[in-house]
Amino acid sequence: MKAAPLALTMGDPAGIGPELTGRVWQALRDTGCVFFWIGDPTLLGEAIVWQEITHPAEARACFAHALPVQRVSCPEVVQPGKPSAQNAPAVIESIKQAVHYSLAGQAGAVVTNPIAKHILAAAGFPHPGHTEFLASLCKASGQEVMMLACPELKVALTSIHVSLQQAIKCLSAERIVEVSKITAKALKRDFGFTNPRLAIAGLNPHAGEHGMMGDEEVRIIRPAIEALTKEGINVIGPMPPDTMFSAAVRSHYDAAICLYHDQGLIPVKTLDMAGGVNITLGLPIIRTSPDHGTAFDIAVGRGEKSRADCSSLLSAMRMAHDMAHQRAVTESHCK
């Protein structure tokens, strides 16, 4: 069963996205993991053969010999390493087109190259990041859940781009239950787990030590676990965050539910900084992205030798491809 080709966004044109795109196409051109790039082809190096397309359906026919490009032109000449708010509309348009194709079933998933949030904000972009913008485009605001994944670990977050103080203030049993249910559903639909096992992290040192080091585990987290258990979800916790990510403990769960941004991202990036993938759950579409930023400091542009590591984007493409295939299989079995 072949899923539709993946839609890869441009990302910030002054960052490493364009050079990574070309290298990932070279790595995947003979593998069957077909994608098309929504961006400005003038940003690609001369070694990259590309072909302009007008519809995602055209991507598969040319992919083996040319990178399929759905053109979105940058209004200002791009200087590598020097982002410009003048090109923000093109960056945003690339994301919009990718989501449109995915919602229409013409793209199997959206894979996003890194953006510079402060550059988009300077151009009037109202969202704190990719994740929230994608949720808005999908009419699913508030339902989005960030997952970070590598072969050794998957973590889902109850809060994303907010301060630690705000993340703790907004923590509730209801939010933990919601994120856990969304994560369990995604593990079944997109990863093929029949009975996914979730581990809920504690908030305080030693998971509160029975209330001696904080009472959130007693007041908030345990009631959430009890509610999830009653709904038939396989869940354990609250688990001490300083030990739950060790290799021995990771074998007892399929995904960890973490209670603030860095609690989940630090272990994933420590385990596999180059191969980590950012996934957005809770949307009607599949979305992945590399687990790194624009890297303006090493962006070289067309025709130069890249110093950027394409491992994470390559992992994001492969994971999106596998998820799209698994979702197609799962949905066909449900019909």
C-alpha positions, 0 to 999 in steps of 0.5 A: 500500500503506497501512501501519498508523497510527503510534503516538505516545507521550505523552512527559513530560507536563510537557514540550513533547510534548503541545503538539508533538503537537497541532501535528503533527496539524494539519500532517499531518491532510490528508497521509495520514500517520496516527497516534494519540496514546497520552496524556492528552487533558486536556494538549491545547490547546483548539484541538486537536479530539481523539477517543478511540479504543479500537483503532489501527484506528479512527484512520484514519477520524477523523484528518482531523477529529480527533486520535485518542487512546488515553487514558492518564491522568496520576494527578497534575495536570500543571504545564508545566515541572515534571515529577513522578515521580508521572506516570512510570507513565503515561509508561511505560504509553504506551510499553508500549502503543505497542510492543505495538501495533507488535509486533502489526502494529496500528501501523506504527511507534512514534514517541516524544515526549521523556522525562526520564530522571532523572524516570523514574529517580526512580520506579524506572525501571531503563533508561538511556533510551528505546532500551534500554527499547524493546529490552527490551520487544521482547526484543532487548536488546543488539541495539539500535543508535541511528541519527541521521538528517537528509536530509544524513547518517545515522550509526549508533553502536557505543555509546549512553548510556555515558561516553566512557571506557567507549565506548572501553574496550568498542570491539571489531571484533565490535561494529563488525561487528555494528552495521554489519550491522544498519545495512546491513540496515536501509538495505535493508529500511527505506530502499530502498538496494539496495547500501548504502555504509558509512563507518567512522569512525576513533577517533583524530585523523587516524584514528590516522595509521598508528598514530602517534596511537593504534593502535585503527584498526590493532588493531580497526577495520581487522580489522572492515572486512576482516571486513565486506568478506568478507561482501559489505558495501560499506564504507570506512574508517577515515576521519578524523572531522574530514573525513568529515562534509564535503559532498564526503566524505558523497557517497561513503557512505549511512551512517557508523558512529561509535564513540561518542555525540558523534562521530555526534550533533555532525555531525547536529545541526550540519547539521540540529538542527531536522530531525534524527531518532533511529531505533532499529535492530536491533528487530523494530519501527520506532522514531523520535523527535525529536532533542531533549529535553523542553524544560521551560524553554519548555513552556507547556501547554494553551491557551497559544502554544507557542514549541517548534519541531515540526520534528523531531517532524514529521520523525520522523513523516514518516520513520516513515511512509516507513520503514513503507511501505518495509518493507511493500514490501520484505517483500511482495517477499520473500514 
